[in-house]
Amino acid sequence: MSSNNHLRSNLHRELVASGKRDQLVELLKSRLIESGWRDDLKAYTKERINSKDSAQSVDEIIKDVSPHARATVPDKVKTELLAQISAFVEDNM
């Protein structure tokens, strides 16, 4: 295991053990809803599904929509989450 993977594993373990991971997930959910990202992604997904001629599996839809979803997360949300994670690392690791 590379040192980077080891650090990620340790960080994940600490985040879960402290309950901070759940807090971060809830923060992310609320910020994405507040920013309108969730509604925009729903609309985008419906458009993509309706534009296809054949039925798609859920896995195919996810594969199709995921790049757009990642690319459209507001920078403000990313910055806030990163700041929270950085503060956790400084305080606990």
N, C-alpha and C positions, 0 to 999 in steps of 0.2 A: 504494500500500500504506500503510495507516495505521501510525502509530508503534507501536501495540499489536501489530499483526501482525508488524511488523519485529522487535520485541523477542522475540516468541515464536519467530520464525524463527531469530534469533541464538541464543537459549537452546537450542532444539532442536539446532541445528548443534553448539554447544559440548558439549552432553550426549552426543551421538553420538560426536564426535571424541575425547572424553576417555574414553569407555567407561562413563561414569557412567549413561547411559540404560539400558544392559543390567543394571547393578547394581541400579538402581531397579526395573526390571521383575521381576527375580528376588526382590527384597525384597518387592514387592507380592504376587507369587505365593505366597511362603512365608507371609506374614502372613494372606492370605485363607484359605489351607489351615488354618493354625494356629487361626484364629478360628472355623472351621466354616462360614464363608460359602460356600465352594465346594460342600460337601455339601448345605447348605440350598438353594442355587440349583439344584443338580441335581434335588433332590426337587421344588422348586417348578416347574421346567421340565417334569418328567415329569407332574406333576399337570395343568399347563396343556395339555400335548399330549393327555393322556388325556381331558380334559374336553371337547375339541372333537369335533364329530360328523364333520367332514370332514378329509381329509388336508391338512396345511399344508406349505408350502415352508420351507426353512431360513430364508430371509429373513423370512418371516412370523413364524416362531417367535422369531427374534431381536428383531424389532420389538415383539412382544408381551411378551417377558421383560425386555428392556433397562431399562425404567423401574424395575422392581422391583429388578433387579440393582444399578443405581446407587444407589437409595435405601437399600439395606440394607448397603452397605459400612460396616463399623464405624468410628465416629468416631476411635477410637484409631489405626486403620490410616491414615486420611486425615491425621491430625495428624502421624504419624511420617513419612509420605512428604513432606508439605509442609515439615517441618523439614529433611529431607535436601535438598530442592530449594532451599530458602532458604539453607542453608549453602553449597551449591554456587554459587549466584548471588553471595553475598557474597565468596566466595573467588576467583571466576573472572571476574566481569563488572564 
